[in-house]
Every structure is written in C-alpha cells, then in structure tokens.
Amino acid sequence: MTVTTPAKSRPESSPTLLLLGRGVDRDSERGVECPGALPLPSDPSLVERAIKARETLGDKVFILGHHYQRDEVIQFADVTGDSFKLARDAANRPDSPYIIFCGVHFMAESADILTSDAQQVILPDMAAGCSMADMAAIGQVRDCWDVLEDAGLAAGTIPVTYMNSSADIKAFTGSHGGTICTSSNAKTAMQWSFERGERVLFLPDQHLGRNTAVRELGLSLSDCVVYDPHRPNGGLTTEQLRDAKVLLWRGHCSVHGRFQPVHVDLIREKVPGVKVLVHPEVQYEVMEKADLVGSTEKIISIIDAAPAGSAWAIGTELNLVQRLANRYPEKNISYLNSDVCYCATMNRIDLPHLVWALENLVAGTVVNRIQVDPQVARDAKLALDRMLALPGTARD
C-alpha cells in the first residue's frame, strides 16, 4: 500500500525523504532523496567471478547495459544504449537464449515482448523499477478512459505512451489505437496521433509531453492540461478536457524532474561560456533556459562531437554525466545540479546481483525471469509496431 504524507503537515524547510516505491508526494517533483554521490564499488573479487561465468556461458548469454548503469556493470555489457535500442538489440540476437537486462523492470518487459519465445529475459534485481512508470497504473488509465468516454471524447483521443511505462500501459495503448514513443521520436508520434484524432492522451511523463507539444509542435501551454489520476475526473472539467489538445498524465522522472531553473542560472554564473544540455524529461521552465535539449543518445552524440576546451553542464542521470566527463577530460563537463542524484532504482543492478544471475545460469538455474502475459504482449507489440512504422524510428 502506498503511504502519502500530506504536504501541509510538513515544515517547508524540511522536505520529506521518500524512498522509491514506499511513498509519494503528489505536490512535488521529489521522488527520491540522495546526496548525489555515486555508490561505492563492489568487492573486487566479484570481477573475477563475473569474468569466469561469462567465459563459461559464452554466447548463450547476452548482457544489455543501460546508459544510466554504474561502470562496474557497464564493463560486462555486450551493448549499451537506451531502453528501446537495447530491447531491439536483444531481439536481434536470437541465438542467445539468455538475455540479462541491466536496466529497470519496464525495459526488461519490452525486451521480453520483442524477443522470441526461445529467449528468456532476466532482471538481476526485481526491485529495479521506475518511479515514473509506477505513476500510471493500468486501473487508473482505464478509469481515465471511462471519464473520456462519459464526456463523449474517447473516440477523438489517441493515446501516446512513452517507452518508460509498464507492459500493461503499452498494451492499453495498442488496443486503443495508439502508439509508443521514445524521447527522440515523441514529435513524430504526436504528429501521427493528431492525424487520427483531435487530442492526445500522453502517458506517463507530463514533462516530455508538454515539452514536445510546445517546443516541437508549436502548441501553447494552454493547449495542455494535466490529468491527475488521484482526483475525480482527473481534476478537470468536461470543458477543459474537450478544449485541450494534449492531456498530460501527472507523472515525472524522479531524477530529471528535480532540475530547477535556478540551477541553469547558477551554472552560467559559475562557468563562463557554458552550454546547458538537458534531457526532454526536465520541467518546461528548465528546457526554456537550456541551450540544447536531447534524448540520452543525442546527449552522448553532442558531447562526442564537441570540441576540446568546450564547457558543458548536463541535466540528466549522474552515472552517464560522470562517464562522459571521464571519457573526455579535455572538455569541461559538469553536472547541472550537484545535489541531484543518480537513478536509485537503476543502481540496484550492481555487480553482486549481476554475478548472482550469471552464476545461477552456469548452475542451470534461471533467476528473476521477466515474462509478460501473452495477451498483454500482443497488444503492447501492436503499439510498438506502430511506432516502428513511424518515419525515422527504425533508424533511431
């Protein structure tokens, strides 16, 4: 059961410390609290055990490492990338019966949906979830659709669901004529949807939806309304629902949502000539102050191409920013806000969990297998296939 601490009962100078999965503050962007330091490395002896297990398993195992993973895990990844790229990479390795996904739960679900029945997807730690994905439960989304149907608006509404969502939500999208999007093709997905309906229901990240609608499609902020699943009718009148072009689900990334406009101002004062580069999951006001906005893959490509001596402040997950800084010591790369932390749930996939999964495979035991219900998988794949058919998506 989720426990909510009412905001009015807390002193404003002392924010509640919330553990992912154990509490929410619906009136803030605070999903997790931590000091920003990277986790300590694991026992060095685990490296030798991981190497031995990999050599024993050979090509039978294929390890996927998300960009936000810690380096001790990334060193054993066969490929690195964002969630959708990794799921496709797994599907392109049909001869590997075991897929170890070093990411979070919804990513492993996507890999299970796209891979063959002969492949088994493993998540080293089942507690590696995603607070954003958890902000849209299937029952809540169905209730939202009931509200739209009662208002006579469902037929003209096309759902667009971000990859950072559960298989159930992807399946709902597929069965209701919608599509999936990534942070790099959200504009194309929204355009596709407006060709088929009057409005878009964007799940579950309100910031990516708003930033795409306003920055990429030229809509106004007033064209977007936030649907709060914890309030009757989403906290909206029938007129507000009808007049909106984009219905934004009240969800956010617990890391990207913490960046504030003041962080941009402070870094510009501190580092002359700095370029501010942020992920589109940040708040709209932060995006407006930034120099560049891009997906994880775009952020990496921009820094890769940046000249020596250039200064960058990056607003995305800490592990990735630190990795880029280490890769390019000749470039001045800093974190947009030193108080913002790494993704706590992503960091649950550490070397001990990876070694445990590998050594169990050596012993003939599959642990923590991710299996999506067949009907859910079919409906989710409908939505994913629609995304793959969007212009440019297959090349992302």
N, C-alpha and C positions, 0 to 999 in steps of 0.2 A: 504494500500500500504506500502511495506517495504521501509524504507529510509536507504540508505547506506552512511556513511561518508567516503570519500576516505582517506586511511591511510596516504597518502603523505601530506595531508593538516593539520595533527595534529602534534604538538610538541611531540617528542618521550618520553619526560619526563612527559607528561600529558596524560595518556590514556583516551580515550572516555568512559564515563559511559553509559552503554547500558541497557535499560530496556527490559526484555524478551518480544518478540512479537512486539517491536517498533523500532528495529534497529539491524543491524548485522555488524560485522567486519570480512570479509571473510579471512583476512590475519592473524588472531589471534585466540586463543582459548578462548577469553574473551566473554562469552555470557551474563554475569551479573556481576555487581559490588556491593559488600556489605562488611561491616567490619568484618563479622564472628560472630557477637553476635546473640544469639538466640532471637526470638521475645518475647515481653512481654506477660505474661499470660493474658487470657481474664478475664472478670468480674466474680468473684467467684459465683455470683448468677446464672450464666449460668449452673453451675454444677448441682444445684438442679433442674433446668428446664429440663436438659438432662436426669437426673435420672427419673423424673416424666414421661416424654414422653416415655422413654424406657419401664417403667413398664406398661404404658397404652397399648403400641403396642405389647409387649410380643414377641412371636416367629414369628410374622408377619414380623418383620424387622431383617435383618442380616447385621451387620456392619463389613466391612473389613478395616483394618488399615495397610497401607504400612510401612515398617521399617523406612522410612525417615520422617514419620509424627512426629509432635510435641507431647509431652507427654500428653497434655491436651486433645488431640483427641484419642491417643492410649488407654487411660484408659477406653474408652467406646467401643473399638473394641472387637468383638466376637472372631476374629482370627487376627493374624498379620503374615506378610510374604512378599515375593517379589511379583511382579505383576502377574506372571503366577500361582504361588501357590494360590494366593487369588482368581483368576478367577476360578480355579478348585474347590476351597472351596465353592464358590458361587453356582457352578453347582451341587455340592453335597448336597445342601440344597434346594431341590425342593419344600418343604413345606413352605418356606419363600417367600411370594410374593414380598417383597421389599428388594432390595439389595442396601445398601448405601456404595459406594466405596470411602473411604478416601484415595485418591491417585491422579493421574492425568488422563487426558482425554483418552489417548490410553489404559490405564488399564481398565477403565470403558467400553470402546468399546469391549475389549477382554472378559470381563465378560458378556456383552450382547450377544456376539457371542456364548459363551459356555453354557449359561443358557437357560431355556425353555421359550417358548412364554408366559407362565403364570407368569413369573417373570419380574419385572421392575427394571432396574438399575438406580440409582440416583447418580449424582456427585454434592456434596454440592455447589461447585463454578465452573461454566463453564469456568472461566478464568484460572483454574488449568490445564495448558497444559504442554508440554515438548519441550524445545528448540531443542533437538536432533531430536525428531520425526518430528518437523516442518522443519527440514533441508532437508527432502526428500518429495517433493510434488508429487502427482501422475502424473501430467503433465510432470514434469522433468524426472521422471523414465520412462515414455513412450517414451520421446524424446531420452533418453539414449538407450533404446531398439531399437529404429529406427536406431541409429548410429551403433549399433552392427549388425543389420540386413543388413544395407547398406555395411558393411565391410565383410559380409558373416560369422559372428562369433556368431550370436544369437543361432543357433542350438547347438553349443557346450558350451553354457554358462548356468549355473544353478544359479538362484537367491537364496540367503540365506538372510533372513531378521530377524534382531534382534527383540525381543518382543517389544522393545521400538520404535514402529513405528505405524503409523495410520492404521486403518482398510483397507483403500484403498490400501496401500502398501502391507499389508498382502494378500489382495485379488489378487493383481497383481502377487505376488509370487506364490500363489496357482494355478492361471490359466496359469502360465508359467513353471509348473513342478518343482517348488522349495519348500523349507521348511522354517520353522521358527526355531530360536534358542534362548536359554537363555544364560546368561553369564556362566552357568555351563556346558552346553552341546554343545557349539559352535564347539568344536573339532569334536564331533561325527557328527554334522550337516554338517560340511565341508567335512569330510571323505565320508559321504553318497553322497554328491554332486559330488565329484571327481570320484566316481564310475560311475557316469552318464554323466559326461561332462568333457571338457578339462579345463575349468576355472570356477571360482565362481565370481558372482557379489554380493558383501557383502554390505548390507544396514542396517541402515544409519550411523553406528558408525565406522569410519575408524580405531580407536584405538583397539577396540575389534577384528575387523577383522585382523588387522596386528599382534597383539599380539598372536592371536590364530594360524594364519598361520605360524609364525616364531617360536614361543616358543613351541607350541603344535604339529605342523605337520612337523617341520624341514625345512620349505621352507626358502628361503633367502629374505632379504629386497628387492632385485632387482626383485624378482618374483611378488612383489606387486606394483601396480600403483594406484594413486589417481585420481578418476574421479570427476572433478569439474563441477557441473551442470550449473554453471554460465558462462562457457567458451565454445566456439564452439567445438564440438566433445569431450567435457569433458576436453579440454586442452591436448589431447593425439593424437598421430599419429596412423594410422592404424597398423603400425608395433608394436607400444607399446601396443596397445590393443590385438593384436594377440599373442605377446610373453608373456604377463602377465598370471600368474596363478590365481591371485586374483585381481579383480577390486574393489578397496575400494571407497565407496561413501564418498564425502567430508562432513562428519558430525561428531559431537562430543558432549559429555556431557558437559554442561557449568560449572558443578562443578568438575567432575573428570579431565576434560581437563586442569584445571588450576594448578594442581600439577606439579612441576618442579623438575628436577634432583637435583638442589641446595637445595631443601627442605630436601631431603634424606641426603645429606651431612651435613647440619646444625643440623638435629636431632641426627645424630650419634655423632657429636661433643658435643652436649648438654647432651645427655643421654647415658652414657656408657652401652654397652651390649644390647641396644635396638634392638628389632626385628621390621623391617618395613614390614607392611602388607597392600597391596593395592588391589583395585578393578581392573579387567582387562579392564575397560574403560579409564585407565590412559594412558598417552603417552608412547610409546615404551621405550624411554630412562629412564623413571621413573620405569617402570616394570623391566628393566635390573638391576637397582640398588637395588630393593627391595629384601627382604628375602623370602617373600611369596606372592602369587597372588591368589585371590579367589573371587567368587561371594559373594553377600551380605550374603546369608545363610552360605557359607563357612567361611566368616569372623567371623560371630557370633559363629559358632561351634568351631573355632580355639581359640577364646578368652574364650569361655566357658570351654574348656579343659586345658587352660594354667595354670601353677602352680602359687600359690601366690608368690608375690615378683618379678615376671617377668615383663619386661618393653616392651611396645608396642607403636609404632606410626602407626596410621591407616589412610590410604588415601582413604576415602570415605565420604559420606554425614555427616554433623556435628551433626544432631539430633541423628543419630544412634551411633556415636562415644561417644557422651555425655551420652547417655543411658547406653552404655556398661561400661563407666567409673563410673557411679553412681551405677551400679549393682555390680561392683567388685572393691570396694575401696582398697582391699588388693593387687591389681595389678596396676602397673604404666601404665596407658593408656592415651595417648595424641594424639592430632590431628597432622597430618603430617605437616600441614601449618596453623598457627593460623589466617592468613589473608584470607583463603579460606572460602567461606560462605556456609550456608545451601542451599538446593534447594528452590529457591524463589517461584517457581510455586507450588511445593508440599506444601509449607507453607501457601498457600492461603486457604487450607482446615483447617480452625481454628474452635474453639468451637462455635463462633457465627453462622457460616454457618451450622455446624452440627446440632445445636439446631433448627435453622430455618427449615432445611429439616425434622427433626423429628416432630416438632410441626405442620408443614403442613400436614404430614401424619396422625397425630392424628385428624386433622380437615377434613380429607378425600381428601386432595389435594396432588397430586404427582408433585413435582417441579424438574426441571433440569433432566428430564429423558433422558438417553442416548439410542438412537435407531439407530442401524446400518442398512443401506439399505439391504433388504433380499438377493439380488444377491451378493452384496459385502460380506455379512456374509457367504454365501455358499462358495464362492471362498476362503475367508480367512480361513474358517474351513478346507478346503482341505489341506492348508499348515500346519495348526495346527495339524490336524490328522496325517500328515506325520511326524511331529516332535514327536508326542506321540508314533509313531511306532518305533522311533529310540531306539537302545539298551540303557537301563538305564533311559530313560527320565521319564517313568511312576513312577519311584521311587525317582525322584529328589525332 
